[in-house]
Amino acid sequence: MATGSTQTGPATPSATARGTATPGAAARSAAPNGTPAPAAPTRAATSPATPPTTPPATPDPTTVGAATELLAAYDPHGTRFFASPTRTLLAHGVRAEVPHGDTPLVRRVAETLEVQRLAGHPAPLVVGAVPFDRNAPAALAVPETVRTAPSPAADPLMALPAAPPPVADWDVRPEPEPAAYAAAVAEAVRRMKDGEFGKVVLARTLRLTSSRDLDLPALLDRLARRDPTGYTFAVPTGEGRTLLGASPELLVSKRGGRIVTNPLAGSTPRSADLAEDVRRAAALLESEKDLHEHAMVVDAIRDALAPYCRSLDVPERPTLVRTATMWHLSTTLHAEPADPAVSALELACALHPTPAVCGTPTDTARRVIGELEPFDRGAFTGMVGWGDADGDGEWVVTIRCAEAEPAERRLRLFAGAGVVEQSDPEAETAETGAKFRTFLQAVGVDQ
């Protein structure tokens, strides 16, 4: 296969389409454009300006199989992978890690990138994950080298089927149990009816332990091929832990003078029966409960983003985005920055957490989550992506994900649902169960 030269920062391939649909029409394409940002461990560290070895070359973007080649090169012991509707990125090694500290994350990242630029790196960037809890350590790193390719959706070889998951015995343990989760939803609804808050997103987890070793590259390959128009990622989040996922939701991207954000809120499971699938999609577009939930998220994002923008376009009504397992109400907002120097990460931090993953009012919803969820979310409902020293980047909401602990042969899956006053506890429990299917099918668990 022909190859080109190694890149030190992400290339800027043309955007590719993302599956959306409008009422009365077949699903159509609409892709957000933008740039991601990277992540890594949390202690400060630097390495020599010259990489000790010569990394593999970046695939020629005009070559069939460019994205597939990077996907196949993913190694959980030395690389970070991120793919979006605009690009595929494979980061090798660690040149520096963004330290944890009391100063704002945006400043720590900017300082880390500036140090690397002064040390001779021509185009430093960070890749990795930021947790749901703003005060918890992020896992962001400046890689030694970065290889890039167009989006997986632009690679015809992504249409080839992934290898099926190996046969294994899985011990599956929910936390909390479905009945306890439904009870928590009912409690949240009761408190909303009393006027305490307007919305909260409640999550639950599944702990999966396998009878055989975890093959993370093969799992990532299945996730990416299942939805090549989405956002697929695999990044370390701590010693012996890797965050993998296939998120449908762009938090924010910035490329030059263009800002894009694509909140999703309001969902329904898909059906294998085409007529039923279309009926569910049409019903979602008319659901008073889901439209109300979606409007709350869009309004909050508009209000948070407006101070940073010279212009901001907000569509009047949502459309639909589909994944392999879910329909989502979707609104894509486009903006121009008031200050061209504002970074994608600064915008992402201004938006995070959105009501789509937390609730409203934000502080009250955070407190309710702490009271009703019996676990620490960690990276779930945080953000994952990349950002460069010029301020371009792409940050994705960390959903449809799992945290892997290969040494323990263990996966922890996460799923959440937006709860509003009209929510039905059993329906929200079923929605989280449908969202688990993305990962359960990728590992071969039938539930």
MIPADO-48408 format. One record per residue (C-alpha): x, z, y. Coordinates in steps of 0.1 Angstrom, whole numbers, plus 2048, in hexadecimal, padded with zeros to 3 digits. Each point is the difference from the previous one (the first is absolute). Last residue first. Example, Ala and Ser with C-alpha at 12.3 -4.5 7.8 and 13.67 -1.06 7.14 Angstrom:
REM residues 2
8898477F5;7F28077DE;
***
This chain:
REM residues 447
6DB90879F;8177E77EE;825808807;8167E17FE;81A80A81A;7F47E5819;7DC8057F7;802825809;8127F8820;7E57E9810;7E58137ED;806820814;7EB7F181C;7E27FD7EA;8028257F7;803808825;7E07ED806;7EE8117E3;80782280F;7F37F4822;7E07F37EF;7FB8227EE;805814821;7E87EA814;80B7FA824;7E87FF81D;81281A814;8217EE7FC;81B8027E5;81B7E57FE;80D7FD7DC;8228077F1;8167F57E3;82280C7F4;8137FB7DF;81C8177F4;8167EF7E6;8168127E6;81A7F77E7;81282080A;8207EE808;7EC7E380E;7EF81581B;7E87E7810;7EB80581F;7E17EA7FF;7EF7E9819;7E07EF809;80580E823;81F804817;7F37F0820;8187E4809;81B7FD81A;80F7DF80B;81D7FE819;80E7F1820;810819818;8217EE805;8128197EB;7EB7F77E1;7E28107EF;7F58027DC;7E280A7EB;7EE81E7F2;7E6816811;7F08217F7;7DF8017ED;81380B7E1;824809808;7FC8257F8;7DB8077FB;8058247F7;7E680D7E8;7DF8147FD;7ED7EB81A;7E3813810;811818819;81E7EA809;7E97E2804;7E9815817;81E809816;80B7DC803;7DC7F6808;7FF81981C;8207F380F;7F57DC7FD;7DD80380F;7F87EC7EC;80E7F77DE;8217FD7EC;8067DF7EE;7E97E8812;7FE81781E;8237F5808;81F8167F9;8147F180F;7F77EA81E;81A80C819;81A8027E3;7F97DB7F7;8047F5825;821812802;80B7F07DF;7F77DD80C;81680681D;7F87FF826;81A7EC812;7E87E580B;7ED81A815;7DC7F7805;7FE7F47DD;7EA7E27F7;7E38077E8;7ED7F37E2;7E78157EC;7F67F77DD;7E08107F3;7F98057DB;7E480E7EB;80E8047DD;7F77F17DE;81280F7E2;8117F97DE;8157E1802;802803826;7E67F3819;7FF801825;7DF7FD812;7F77F9824;7F981A81C;7EB7FB81F;8087FF825;8247F47FD;819815814;8197ED816;81A815813;8137F581F;81C811813;8048197E4;8108227FA;7E481680F;7E77EC7EC;80E8087DD;7F18237FC;7DE7F780E;7FE7E07EC;80A8127E1;7E681B805;7E47E6806;80A7ED7E1;7FF81F7EA;7DE80C80D;7F27DD7FD;80A7FE7DB;7EE8217F8;7E17F4812;8017DE7EE;8048127DF;7E1816805;7EB7E480E;8087E97E3;7FA7DC80B;8237F27F9;8038167E1;7E07F17F3;80E7DC803;81F80B7EC;7EC8117E6;7E97E27FB;81E7E97FD;80F8157E5;7DF8027EE;7FD7DA7FF;8257FD7F5;7FD8197E4;8228127FD;7F481781B;81380D81F;7FF82480B;7F3808823;812809820;7FB80B824;820803815;81D7E7803;8157FF820;8137E0807;81A80381C;8137E4811;81880081D;8107E180E;81A7FE81C;81E7FF7E9;7F48087DD;7EC8207FD;7ED80D7E2;7E781C7FC;7ED8147E6;7FC7E37E8;7E98097E4;7FD7EF7DD;81A8177F0;8127F87E0;81481E7F6;8208107F4;81082080D;81F80A7EC;80B8247F8;82180C7EF;80D81081F;7E97F781C;7E97E580E;8107E17F1;7EF7DF809;7EB7E77ED;7E77EB814;7E57E67FE;7EB7F681E;7E47E77F8;7FF7DA7FC;8128017DE;7E48167F1;8038037DA;8237F0801;80E81C816;7F181C7EB;80B7F17DF;8247FB80D;80182480E;7F780D7DD;81B7EA7F0;81A80D819;7F48247FA;8048007DA;7F58247F8;80E80E7DF;7E88067E3;7E58197F7;7F37FE824;7F481C817;7E57F881A;7F581881B;7E17F3811;7FA809824;7E3808818;7FA7F8825;7E880A81B;7FE7EC821;7ED81381B;7E67F5819;7EC80E81E;80A824803;7F0823801;7DD7F4809;7EC8147E5;7F97DE7EF;8257FB7FF;8058227EF;7E67F77E5;8117DE7FB;8228107FB;7F18187E7;7F07E47ED;8227ED7FF;81181F7F3;7E58037E5;8067DC7F6;8268087FD;7F881E7EA;7EB7EA7E9;81B7E57FE;81A81A7F6;81980881B;81A7F47F7;7F97E97E3;8168027E0;8087E07EC;8188037E2;80A7DC7F8;8097F37DE;8127DF804;7FC7DB7F9;8157EC818;7F17F2820;7FA7DB7FE;81B7E980D;7F67F2821;7EC7E0801;80E7E1813;7EF7FC822;81E811811;8137E07F6;7EE7ED81C;81281581B;7ED800821;7EB81E7F6;8208137F8;8087FE825;81F7ED80B;82280D7F6;81881B80C;8208117F4;80B81F813;823810800;80F823803;7DE810804;7F581581E;7EB81C7F1;7DE811804;7F181B7EB;7ED815819;802826800;7DF813805;7F4808823;7EA7E1803;7EE8097E0;7F47DF7F1;8237F77F6;8167E480F;80F7E77E7;81D7E87FF;8147E5810;816802820;8107E3812;8227F680C;8077DD80E;8257FA808;80E8207F0;821806812;802825804;7EE7FE821;7E27F07EE;80081B7E6;80081C81A;7E47EE812;7EB7FF7E0;8048257FA;7F8808825;7E07EA7FE;7F58117E0;80682380D;7ED7F7820;7E27F27EE;80081E7E9;7FB81881D;81B81B804;7FD81F7EA;8157F27E3;8027EB7E0;81D7E87FF;7FB7DA7FD;8177F57E4;81E7E9804;8107E27EF;7EB8047E1;8017E67E4;7ED7DF7FD;7DF7F7812;7E87E67F2;7E77F1818;7E47E77FA;7EF7F181E;7E17F9814;7E280A7EA;81481F7F6;81B80A7E8;81781F800;81B80A7E7;81B81A802;81F7FD7EB;81B8157EE;7F28147E3;7DD7F2801;80D7DD7F9;7ED7E380F;8117DF7F7;7E17F17F0;7EC805820;81C7EF814;8007E27E9;7DA7FE800;8007FD826;8187E27FF;7F07F07E2;7FB7DE80E;81D7FA818;7F97FA825;808825808;8237FC7F1;8058207ED;81581B812;8228027F0;80981C7E7;81481D810;8257FF807;80F8227F8;80E81D814;7EA7F981E;814800821;7F481981A;80A81D7EB;7E48187F6;7E9817813;7EC81E7F8;7E5816810;7E880F7E7;7DD7F47FB;8007E57E5;7F37DC806;7E87EA814;7FB7DD80E;7EA7EF81B;7E97E27FE;7FB7E2817;7E17EE80B;7E57E67F9;7DE8097F2;7F37E67E9;7DD7F27FF;7F57EB7E2;7DC7FA7F5;7E98107E7;7E27EB7FA;7E680081B;7DE810806;80F81E811;8267FD807;81C8037E8;825809800;81D7F97E9;8227FF812;8117E080B;8257FB805;81580681F;81E7EA807;82280E7F7;812817818;81F80C7EF;8068247FA;82180F80A;8247FF7F3;7FA7DF7EE;8167F47E3;8077DA801;7EC7E67ED;7F77FC7DB;7F77E27EA;7F38097DE;
***
